[in-house]
Amino acid sequence: LTYDDKPREVEVPKDMLDQMGKDPKVLEVFNKLAYSHKKEYVRWITEAKKPETRVARLEKLNEKILEK
């Protein structure tokens, strides 16, 4: 058995980082989340099929992160 002991990094899209950067508290909370939770937020943003949907999700992002 071998274990992967490297820290797992989530590649966060620039528009998502820009949105979270509007409130330092959001970035702080996001950075403390487990890898799987970060991945889910990124997936939620990137899987939007229409640009309008992505924008709407980005607008809700900070609020959703702070709710947790």
HELIX and SHEET records of a PDB file:
HELIX    1   1 LYS A   14  MET A   20  1                                   7    
HELIX    2   2 PRO A   24  LYS A   32  1                                   9    
HELIX    3   3 TYR A   35  THR A   46  1                                  12    
HELIX    4   4 PRO A   51  GLU A   67  1                                  17    
END                                                                             
